């Protein structure tokens, strides 16, 4: 026969504890979301396609990539929800991320790391040496790079209270 366990709590004490810790928990979650958004922005910058020809003319973290240079991240409250975002104002970003009928991209867990323009740059000697982290999709694949760290942050908040 299976054993049954019952967990009971004094409901008023639980409610009181939640009210006392809500602000502290919200601040920690906001900070964790900010860290995750920053990590995702950095991962997306690494993965965004770019040209070595342009890299010679710039010292920015984007390294010669208009898409990579346009990325920004942030965190805000939407009602009681904390939202982290990474975005760009470059109009062609959606095509590099999701592809078109003529440009096929990989999946987030298996991104496409080679395409005709990149191979042409490699053949002409204008591609980055050893820059295999450039991929399509660049943002969703970046999420796969940082998601475990995000889950660890969230777990640590729950265990730390």
C-alpha positions in Angstrom: 0.0 0.0 0.0 1.4 3.4 -1.0 2.1 5.9 1.8 0.4 9.3 1.6 2.1 12.4 3.0 0.2 15.5 4.0 1.9 18.8 4.4 0.0 21.4 6.3 1.0 25.0 7.2 -0.4 27.7 9.2 -1.9 29.7 6.4 -1.7 33.1 8.1 2.0 32.5 8.8 2.7 31.6 5.2 0.8 34.7 3.9 2.7 36.9 6.3 6.1 35.4 5.2 5.2 35.9 1.5 4.2 39.5 2.1 7.4 40.2 4.1 9.7 38.7 1.4 7.8 39.9 -1.8 9.9 43.1 -2.2 13.2 41.3 -1.6 12.3 38.5 -4.0 11.1 41.0 -6.7 14.4 42.9 -6.5 16.4 39.7 -6.8 14.3 38.6 -9.8 14.7 41.9 -11.5 18.5 41.8 -11.0 18.6 38.2 -12.3 16.5 39.1 -15.3 18.8 42.1 -16.0 21.9 39.8 -15.8 20.2 37.3 -18.2 19.3 40.0 -20.7 22.9 41.3 -20.7 24.2 37.7 -21.1 21.8 37.1 -24.0 22.8 40.4 -25.7 26.5 39.4 -25.4 25.8 35.9 -26.8 23.8 37.4 -29.7 26.6 39.8 -30.5 29.0 36.9 -30.7 26.6 34.9 -33.0 25.5 37.7 -35.3 27.0 37.5 -38.8 29.6 40.1 -39.7 32.3 41.0 -42.1 36.1 40.9 -41.4 36.5 43.7 -44.0 34.5 46.0 -41.8 36.2 44.8 -38.6 39.5 46.4 -39.7 37.8 49.8 -39.7 36.0 49.6 -36.3 37.0 48.9 -32.7 33.5 48.3 -31.4 32.4 45.1 -29.7 30.3 44.4 -32.8 33.5 43.9 -34.8 32.2 45.1 -38.1 28.7 44.0 -37.9 25.8 46.4 -38.2 23.4 43.9 -36.7 25.7 43.1 -33.8 26.3 46.8 -33.1 22.7 47.6 -33.0 21.7 45.2 -30.2 20.5 46.5 -26.9 19.0 44.8 -23.8 16.9 45.9 -20.9 14.4 45.0 -18.2 11.1 46.5 -17.3 7.9 45.9 -15.3 4.8 45.1 -17.2 2.2 45.1 -14.5 3.4 42.4 -12.0 5.5 40.7 -14.6 9.3 41.3 -15.0 10.2 41.4 -18.7 13.8 41.1 -20.1 14.4 41.9 -23.7 17.1 42.0 -26.4 16.3 43.9 -29.5 17.6 45.7 -32.6 16.4 48.4 -35.0 18.1 46.8 -38.0 15.3 46.0 -40.5 16.9 42.8 -41.9 17.4 41.2 -38.4 14.3 39.1 -38.7 15.5 37.6 -42.0 18.8 36.6 -40.5 17.0 35.1 -37.5 14.0 33.4 -39.2 15.2 33.1 -42.8 13.1 33.6 -46.0 12.0 31.2 -48.7 15.4 31.5 -50.3 17.5 31.7 -47.1 17.2 28.7 -44.8 18.4 29.0 -41.2 19.0 26.3 -38.7 17.2 25.6 -35.5 18.2 27.2 -32.1 19.7 23.9 -30.9 21.4 23.3 -34.3 22.0 26.6 -36.0 23.3 27.1 -39.5 27.0 28.1 -39.2 27.8 28.3 -42.9 26.1 30.1 -45.8 27.1 31.2 -49.3 28.1 34.8 -48.4 30.2 33.5 -45.4 31.9 30.9 -47.6 32.7 33.6 -50.2 34.2 35.8 -47.5 36.3 32.9 -46.3 37.5 32.1 -49.9 38.4 35.8 -50.4 40.2 35.9 -47.1 37.9 38.5 -45.6 36.2 36.3 -43.1 37.0 36.0 -39.4 39.5 33.2 -38.7 38.0 30.9 -36.1 34.7 32.7 -35.8 32.5 29.6 -36.0 30.1 31.0 -33.4 28.5 33.2 -36.1 25.2 31.5 -36.8 21.7 31.8 -38.2 19.6 32.0 -36.1 21.7 34.3 -33.9 19.3 35.4 -31.2 17.4 32.1 -30.4 20.7 30.2 -30.6 22.1 32.8 -28.1 19.3 32.0 -25.8 20.3 28.3 -25.8 23.8 29.5 -24.7 22.5 31.4 -21.6 19.3 29.6 -20.6 20.9 27.3 -18.1 22.5 30.2 -16.3 19.1 31.9 -16.2 17.5 28.8 -14.7 20.2 28.6 -12.1 19.7 32.2 -11.1 16.0 31.7 -10.7 16.5 28.5 -8.7 19.0 30.3 -6.4 16.5 33.0 -5.7 13.9 30.4 -4.6 16.3 28.5 -2.5 17.8 31.6 -0.9 14.6 32.8 0.7 
